[in-house]
Amino acid sequence: MQTWQMQEAKSRLSEVVKEAERLGPQEITVHGRPVAVVLSRADYERLTGTGESLVAFMHRSPLVGLEELDFPRDPGLTRELSL
């Protein structure tokens, strides 16, 4: 990840954005401390998901419409925990 000082990132914002799209996330620092990351839109959408609801996701499942699903369980006893 390329690092930019805030002043440089401000003066070269279009380059920072193009580099984020071309090379990936770009880190911005203030006084040597990382404070922000510029992401491409594609990276942002990949990280935040599709925005699809859980219900819509479940309706797209290949298991939709099956009468019975068998999820076998381990018949063993529960384990002891020390707290």
C-alpha positions as CSV (number, residue, x, y, z in Angstrom):
1,M,0.0,0.0,0.0
2,Q,1.4,3.4,-1.0
3,T,1.5,6.0,1.7
4,W,0.8,9.7,1.2
5,Q,1.3,12.6,3.6
6,M,-1.9,14.6,4.0
7,Q,-0.5,17.8,2.3
8,E,0.7,15.8,-0.7
9,A,-2.5,13.8,-0.9
10,K,-4.5,17.1,-0.9
11,S,-2.5,18.7,-3.6
12,R,-2.4,15.5,-5.7
13,L,-5.9,14.1,-5.0
14,S,-6.7,13.1,-8.5
15,E,-3.4,11.0,-8.6
16,V,-4.2,9.4,-5.3
17,V,-7.7,8.4,-6.6
18,K,-6.2,7.0,-9.8
19,E,-3.6,5.0,-7.9
20,A,-6.3,3.6,-5.7
21,E,-8.1,2.4,-8.7
22,R,-5.0,1.1,-10.5
23,L,-2.9,-0.3,-7.6
24,G,-5.2,-0.7,-4.6
25,P,-5.7,1.1,-1.3
26,Q,-3.7,4.3,-0.7
27,E,-2.9,5.3,2.9
28,I,-2.9,8.9,4.1
29,T,-0.9,10.0,7.1
30,V,-0.7,13.0,9.4
31,H,2.5,13.6,11.2
32,G,3.5,10.0,10.3
33,R,0.4,8.5,11.8
34,P,-2.0,6.6,9.5
35,V,-5.4,8.3,9.5
36,A,-7.2,7.3,6.3
37,V,-7.3,5.0,3.4
38,V,-8.6,5.8,-0.1
39,L,-10.2,2.8,-1.8
40,S,-11.4,2.3,-5.4
41,R,-15.2,2.0,-5.8
42,A,-14.7,-1.7,-6.8
43,D,-12.7,-2.4,-3.6
44,Y,-15.3,-0.6,-1.5
45,E,-18.2,-2.6,-3.0
46,R,-16.4,-5.9,-2.5
47,L,-15.8,-5.1,1.1
48,T,-19.2,-3.8,1.9
49,G,-21.2,-6.6,0.2
50,T,-24.0,-6.5,-2.3
51,G,-26.5,-4.7,-0.2
52,E,-28.9,-7.6,-0.7
53,S,-31.1,-8.6,2.2
54,L,-30.7,-11.9,3.9
55,V,-34.2,-12.9,2.8
56,A,-33.4,-12.2,-0.9
57,F,-30.1,-14.2,-0.5
58,M,-32.0,-17.2,1.0
59,H,-34.6,-17.1,-1.8
60,R,-31.7,-17.5,-4.3
61,S,-30.5,-20.6,-2.5
62,P,-30.5,-23.9,-4.5
63,L,-32.1,-25.4,-1.4
64,V,-35.3,-23.3,-1.8
65,G,-38.3,-25.5,-2.3
66,L,-36.9,-28.7,-0.9
67,E,-39.4,-30.3,1.5
68,E,-37.0,-31.7,4.1
69,L,-33.4,-30.9,4.8
70,D,-31.4,-33.2,7.0
71,F,-28.7,-31.6,9.1
72,P,-27.2,-34.5,11.1
73,R,-26.0,-33.6,14.6
74,D,-23.2,-35.1,16.7
75,P,-25.0,-37.2,19.3
76,G,-22.2,-36.8,21.8
77,L,-22.5,-35.1,25.1
78,T,-21.7,-31.4,25.5
79,R,-18.2,-30.6,26.6
80,E,-17.2,-29.3,30.0
81,L,-16.0,-25.7,30.3
82,S,-14.1,-24.2,33.1
83,L,-15.0,-20.6,33.6
